[in-house]
Amino acid sequence: MLPHKYSQSGPGLAVGDVNGDNLDDFYVGGSGNYTGTIFYQTKQGRFQSKPLTKTRNRADDTGSLFFDADGDNDLDLYVVSGGNEFKAASDQYQHRLYQNDGKGNFTLDSLALPRMVASGSCVTATDFDKDGDLDLFIGGRNEPQKYPLPGQSCILRNQNGRFTNVTQQVCPELERAGMVTAALWTDFDNDNQIDLILTGEWMPVCFFKNQKGKLTNVTSATGLKNTNGWWNSLTAGDFDNDGDMDYIAGNLGLNSKYKASPEQPVSVFAKDFDKNGSIDPVISYFIQNTNYPAPARDALTDQMVAMRRRFPRYADYGASTTESLFTEEELKDAYTYKSYTFASSYIQNNGHGKFTLQALPLTAQYAPVFGMNVADFNYDGNLDVLLVGNSFASETAVGYYDAFNGVCLLGNGKGKFRTLPPKATGLKVSGDAKAMVRLITINKQPLEIISCNADSLQVYQGLNPIGKDSIIRLRPTDAYADLLFKNGKKRHEEFFYGSGYLSQSCRALFGTGLETIIITDFSGKQRQVKL
């Protein structure tokens, strides 16, 4: 009865210099009964792998994040546990924080985190309360074995390397915000306070405004309506060069049997209909203006045996509509969610906290979009975006969503995109692609690293070398920069601890043709960087 499995979400990727040699290393999350792996970059420009620990995971790794948790100037590692195998609140889902000894060796710190036994997705960091250290948002992916109930999300406040769950004080609504897949700490209204945007399954794109360390849901005031979808990922860039952040969100795409609109949404009704102790989710969708249940009769009757009496013949079930499937009494207290759009989309910032949603070009709609990287790939001064995806976790009667080989969308600096043909990019990521990160090699060249579920990593490097003076390493507390180009163009750029889908790229500023760079840190202090 599930539209897809929750045991094929990873692996996630995280980039950072873990051993202090000024070279980017990266972490690949592990699955249940395995441990994650750290890849250390050598001075020869290659990578050596080493298991994170000798202890096997009890659940799947999902999101991961390198950041200095305890203020000792090295990168520690937060790892989120997720999946759907164990019951809710099982100890197997306990999240983990690993302390770095400064040389890239990690030890589990069992006292750093509160009891965190929720099946999670992403982890992102920022100093949202401006107290000088990095705090965390943890996305709750699902309530295990109770689809489509929302997972448990939380805000963790950093107190000298020990973390406290302050969700109830900061924003109680966040705790059950939905089936969160991606989160971004970003100043979406340019008030110099870092806000929070969430995406997820059956969720709208959610905007939480930061008001001196308290978060308030202002989604209804953004001008966006009917954005509920099966969102997977979220990233940002000033794509129209107007000084504020725009966003790109990866969705299910438009190449599935599920077609959604505000007038004809895809819906799910969930309840213990047969009173056997488990939640029964039933998805419905419109076919030629009539709303039908999505499951085949056998799938439905295997889950709810009583339905065999209600629909004794296949013809009876085939003629039934969603309205005739359940009685009003049965639906009275059922969980009900709707999705109105499945297009992967560009969210343009119109200023003053107002936004417009636009579907990305058709070439980005062939399959679900997961990994995303934003950069100026063709060095024209405008931001572009690289997308990968597919899903091999879909329900067996539907088959794989595997029509996507990845795509590079070139921005024109005005919020519009055109597709760079595959022959021009050399990009062909045909597997079950998930996370995508960027790191810098010893030769000062960026690499795009892509993870695929149950498959090898894929690595791409641009054929046109970027100048060594066009890469600026950031400080841990740098929040954003205002860029002035020699041709007169301007751009605003934020620096994220986690973005895209289960991804954390290196903290660096890339740019060619720059004249002036002014970087602002989390406290508001500015500095000008000389080129």
N, C-alpha and C positions, 0 to 999 in steps of 0.2 A: 504493500500500500504506500510505501515511501516513493517519492519521485526520483530519489538518488540516495546512494549510500553516504554515510558519514565516516567511513573508515578509509577514504581515499582523498583526504583533504590536503595532504602535504606532498613533499616536504617543503617547509619554509626555509628561507635563507636569511642570513644576517652577516653583514660585513663590518670589520673593524680591525685595527692594529692591536692584536691581543698580546704580543710579546715585546712591544716597545722598540721595534727595529725600523719604524717609519715605513713599513710595507703593509699593504692591505691583506688581511687574512679573511676567511669566511667560515661560517658554520652551516652545516646541513642537518636539519632535524631528522631524528630517527623515528621509526615506527615502534609499535608495541613489541616487547621482548628483544629490542635492539637499543643501542645508544646512538646518539647523534655523533657527528664527525666534524672535527675542525681541520681545515686545510690551511696550512701555514705557507706563506709565500717565501721562497728562498731568494738569495741574492743572484741566482741564475735565472730568475723569472719564472720558475716552475713552482709547483705546489706539492707539499708533503702532507699526507693525511694522518690523523691520529684520533682514536676514539675519545669522546669527551670524558667519559669515565669508564670504569670497569663494571659498573652496575647497570644492568639492563633496565630499560624503561618498563613501567607497568602499564602505561597507555601510550597512545601516539603523541609525538611532539607536533604541535601546530605552529603557532607564532613563536618567534625568538627575537631577542634584542640585546645588543651589546651597548652598555652604558656604564658610567662610573657611579655605582650605587652608593659607595661609602666614602667618596671624596679622597681616595688615596692615589688618584691620577693614573689608574689603569682601568681597563674595560672589564666589567663583570658581565655575566650572562643570565638573562631571565629566559626561562623556557616554559611555554604554556602547554598543558596537557589537555587532550581533547579526544573526540571519538564518541561512539555510541554503544560500545561493547558492554560496559558495566552500568549498573543501576545508578541513578542520581545520588550525589553526595558520597560516592564510594571513594575510599582513600586512594585508589588508583589514579584519580584525576588531580591529585595534589600538585599544584604548580611548584616550580623549583627556581631557586636563585643560586648560581654558582659564583663563588668568589675567585678572583684572579690573583695569583701570587706575584704578578708583574712580569712573569716570564712566559705567560701563555698556558700555565697549568691551572686547572680549575678544580675547586673543591665545593661540594654541596654545603650550603649554609642552611641548616634546617630551622634556624631560629629567626631568619630574616623576614619571613613572610607569615602572615596570619594563616589560619586554616583556609585553604583555597582548594576546594574539591569540586569545582564546577567544570564542565566540559567547555573549554574555551576555544577561541580563534586567534585573534590578533593581540599584540601588546605594543603600545606606543608610549613615548615619553615626552615630557616637556616640564618646564618650571611654571605651572599654571598659577601657582600662588605667590610667585616671585620671592621665595625665601632662600634662593641660592643653590638649590639642589633639584634633581630631576624626579618628578613624580610620574605615576604610571596610570594609563587606562588599560584595562583588560576586557576584551570583548567576550561575552558569553555566546557561544555558538548555538547550543541546543540543550534542552532538558533531556538527558539521556533516556531513550526508550519511551519518550512521551511526545513525539512529533505531533504537531508543530509548536509546542509550548516554548516560550522564549528561554534562552539560557540566562545565566546569572552574570551580569557585567559588574564591574566595580572600578572605583578610583582608589588607588593606593598612594597615600602620602608618605614621602620619604622623610624619616627622622633619624639622621645620622646613620644611614645604612640599614635601618629597621623600618619596615613598612606597615602602615596601619590602614585598614579599610575605612575610608571616610565617606563612602557613597551616600549614606543617609544624611550626613551633614552638608555635603556639597551639592548633591542632586539625587534625591531618592528615586526619581523617575528612571534614572539610568540603570538601576539594578535589574529591571525587567524590560529593557528598551526593545528587545526583540531578539531574533536569531542573527546576531551581529556577525558580519564577515570581515568588515574593514572599518578602520577609524583613522582620523587625521586630526592632529592638533594644528590648528591654523587660525590666523586672524582674519575671519571672513568679512568683517565689517570695518577693518582699518581703524580700530579704536585703540591700538597698541596693547590689547589684551588677547591672549591666545585662547581661542574658542575650540569647540570640538564638533566634528561632523562624523556621522555614523551612516553606514549602509549595511543591509542585511537581507535575508530571505523573508519575503512577505512584508518588508518594511518600506516606508518612504525614505527618501534621503533626509536625514534628521539633522537639524542645526541646533546646537546648544551654545548659547551666548555666555561668555565669561564676564561676570560682574564682581570684580574684586575677590576672586576665589570661589564664587558660587556660580553654578551653571544653571541656566534657565532654557527650557525648550522654546525656541522661537520659530519653529518650522512653519507654523501657520502664517507668520508675518513676512516670509521670504518671497511671496508671490508664486511659489511653486505649488501646484495642485496635482493630485493623482499620480504621484511618483512611486507608489508602491510597486516593487518588482522583486525579482530574484537576484538582487545585486551581489556581486562577488568582491569587487575591489574599488579602490578610490585613490586618486592621486591629484596633484595640483600643479599649476604653473600660470604665469601671467601671459596667457596665449594671445591676448589682444593688446598687450603693451600699454595698458592704461593705468598701471600702478596698483592694481589689486589682484587678488588671487582668483583664478578660475579653476574649474575642477573637471576631471574626467572620471566617469564611473563605469565599471564593467558589469554587464548584466547577462542574462541568459542568452540574449541574441534573438534573431528573428527567423531562425531556421529550425524550429521544432514544431511539434503538433499543437503546442499551446500558443494561441493567439490571444492577446489581451488588449483591452481598450477601456476607457472610463465607462463606456456604455455596456461593454461585454467583458467583464473581468474574469480572470481565472480565480477560482475560490477554493478554499478548503474548509471543511466542517469536521470538527474533531471532538470526540466524546467517548466515554466508555459506553457505547450504544448497547452492547450485549451484556453489560454488567459482569464481565469476567475479570476485572481488575486491570485491564490494559486499555490505553487510548486507541481508538479506531479513527484514523484520519481518512477522509474521502475527498479527493480533489475533483472539481468539476470545471468544465470549459464549454464555450459556445461552439456549435457547429451549425452554420446557416441559420443563425439567429435563435437557436434553441439551446438551452443549457442542459448538458448531459454529464453524468458521472464519468470520470476518466477511467477507473479501474475496470478490467474485464470481469465478467460475472464470476469466474473461478477464483480470481484474486479476492473479490469481495466476499464470497461465501466461505472461502477458507479462513478469512479473518473473522467474519460474523456468520456463524452457521445458521442463525435464525433467518437470514436472508434467503436461504434455500426454499423455505416455505412461502416467502413473499413473492419470490420470482422462481417458480418451479421449472420454467423452460427458458432457454436462451432467448427465444423470441420475446418473452415477457420482459426480460431485462433489457434487451435491445431497444424496445419501444418505450422504456421508462425514461423520464426526464429527472433532473436533479430535484425538482419540486415534488415529484411523486415518489422519490426514493425514501424519504423520511416523513413522518408526521410532524405537525407543528409542535406537539408535545415533546417529541424526541429532540427537536432542534432548539427547544426553548433555552437551555443553558449550555449549548455547545459552543466551543471555541470556534470563531469564524474569522478568517483572514481573507483579504482580496489583493490581487495584483493587477495593476492597470497598464503597465508598460514593461516590455522585455528588451527594449532597445538599449544597447550600450550607448552612453550619452555624454555630451559636452554640456557642462553647467556654467553658463556665462554669468559672471559677476557684474551686475549693473550699477553697483554702488549703493551705499546706505542700507546694506543688508538685503537687497533685492536680487533675484536671480531668474534666469531663463533656461529651460531645459531644451536641448536640441539633440536629435539622434545623430550619431556619428555616421560617416559614409557606409554604404551597404557592405563594403569589403570588411568592415569590423563587426558585421552582424551574422557571420556564417556559423558561429558556435559561441558558447559561453566564453567571456573574456575574464582572465585571471591576472596574470603578470602584466605590469605596466612600468615603463620607464620614460621619463620626460627629459629631453635634452635638445640642444640645437644640433641635430645630426648632420645637417648639410651646411652648417656654418654661415647661414644667411642672416643671423641676428634674431631669428624668430624661433620660438620653441616648437618642437615636434614631439610626437609620442610613438613609442614602440609598444605593440600589444601582442600577447600570446594567450593561448587558451586551449579549448576543447574540454571534454569531460567523459571519462570512461567509467564513471560511477553511476550512470543513469540506470533507471529501471530496465530490466532485461527485455521486456516487451517493446520498449522504445528503441533500444540499441544505443551505441556510442554516439555522442556528439563529437565528430572527428573531422569536420570539413574545413578546419582552420589551420593554416600553416604559419600564422602570425602575419602582422602587417605593420608597416611604418607609415604613419600619417604625417605629412608635412604641413606645418602651420604657416599661414600667410601673414601672421602678425595682427590680424583683424578678427580672430576667432573662427576662421574657416580652415578646413583641412582638405587636402587632396592625397590620394593614395599613391605612394611610390611603388611601381610595379615590382613583383618578386624578383624578376631578372636583374633589376637595378640594386636591390638590397642584398641578395644572396641569402635572405632569411627563409628558412624552411624548418619550422618547429611543428612537426606533425603528430607528436605524441600527446600524452595527457599532461600538458604543460600547466604549471602552477606558479611558483614564485619567479620573479626576475629581479636581479640586482645589478648594480654597476660598481666596479672596483677599479683601482688604478694599479697598473703594473709597475715594476721597477724602472721600465723605460718611459714612464709618465704617459702611458696610453691607457684609455679606458677599455675595460672588457665588460660585455653583457653576459651574465651567467644566468641560465634558466634551468629550473628543476622540473623534472617530469615524474609523476607518480610511477613507482615500480620500474624505473628506467634510469639511464645514465644522465648526468648533467650535460647540458649543451652550452658551448661557449662561442661567442662571436666578438670579433674585433673589427673596428672600422678600418677601411683600406686607406683612407686619407688621414695621416697622422695629425693629431692636434698639437699645437705648439706647447712646449714645456712651460712657457710663461703664461699659458692660458688655464692652468690648473692651480687653484689656491686652496690649500688645506685650511679647514675651519677649526676654530677653538670649540671646546665642548659646550660653551655657553652661548655660542652665536645662534641667533634666532632668524634673522633675515638680512637681506642686502638690497640696496637700491643701486642699480647699474645705469651708467651713462655711457653710450657707445660713441665712437668717433664720428659716426654718420648722423648723430643727433637723436637716435632712438633711446628710449628709456625702458627699463623693465624692473619689476619688483620680484624678488625671489626669496622664498622661505626655505629653511633647512630643517629637514624632518628626522626625527628618530622613529623610523618606521613609516612606510607608505605602501601603496599598491596592494598586493595580496600576500600576506605572510612574508613581507619583504622589508629589509633594511639595507639600503645602499650606503656607500661610503659617504662620509661628510666632507664634501669638497664643492667648490664653486668652479664651474666650467664656463669659459667664455672667450670669444675671439673678437678683436676690434674694440676692446673696452678702453675707455678713457678715464673714468672715475668709478670707484667702488666705495660705497659707504656701508659698513656692516654694523648692525645693531644687535646687542646681546639681549638675553631675557630680562635683564634689569633695566633696559632702556639706554644703556651706555653705548655711544657710537665711536667708531674709529674709521679713518680713511685708509684704504689699502693702496700702496704704491705699486705700479706694475713695472 
